[in-house]
Amino acid sequence: MTEQTVNPGEVLLEVEDISLSFGAVRAISDVSFDIKKGEIRAIIGPNGAGKTSMLNCINGFYHPQQGTITYKGQKRSQMKPYEAAAQGIARTFQNVALFRGMTTLDNIMTGRNLKMKSGLFSSMLWWGSAQKEELEHRRYVEDIIDFLEIEAIRKTPVGRLPYGLQKRVELGRALAAEPELLLLDEPMAGMNLEEKEDMCRFILDVNDEFGTTICLIEHDMGVVMDISDRVMVLDYGGKIGDGLPEEVRSNQKVIDAYLGGGH
């Protein structure tokens, strides 16, 4: 896997005054925040707070009606998801979005599509440069499989795998794109304690060993407070808190809206 060059404190992505509406429903209201290169940035909030909508704006699936997104110093307008992927933004989803009839290896290989340069004809013949290129991509994918400790299921159709392993395969597919910014939408939803511990370890290792910048949505507050560098809190589409985990934990607005008195 490719190690990223990290300059601490450098802003990788900046969101300024983003607003997004669906008809009369305001999903995001005048939200601004940034993601610094090399950090783990968490977005939390109750269901319906606008968290996934924000990730969809960042990777081009939604186009906000107001505000700007600046990525690597360039303001973006009407970017498509494939363009975001080509510029180094990859993501996972709330609901596992894998090809269930394909093996673990083949699912992760699909994350290399944007890296492949061979034409359709040579790829179909699997000859010459196309053969060499595919073998190189396969070696890269095998390294990811080793990194995620899923060698035993490399030839297993993902539809047969338990949910926790499917989420790990989806992480592998995102990593195969060699992202500079990795967006994780509830990567630990539905997992048991052991699976969560494994996923936390892999997220920290991706961030630490390869310098990948990570922005994650997560409901498990223990996870968020343990692995995040900074936390932003949304409620009804608006930002009500932003800062270090300990600052967010003691923010009364956050306690009232999300954490609750019992926390």
Buried (B, 14 or more C-beta within 10 A) or exposed (E): BEEBEBEEEEEBBBBBEBBBBEEEEBBBBBBBBBBBBBBBBBBBBBEBBBBBBBBBBBBBBBBBEEBBBBBBEEEBEEBEBEEBBEBBBBBBBBEBEBEEEBBBBBBBBBBBEEBBEBEEEBBEEEEEEBBEBBEEBBEBBBEBBEBBEBEEBBEBBBEEBEEBBBBBBBBBBBBBBBBBBBBBBBBBBBBEEEBBEBBBEBBBEBBEEBBBBBBBBBBBBEBBBEBBBBBBBBBBBBBBBBBEBEEBBEBEEBBEBBBEEEE
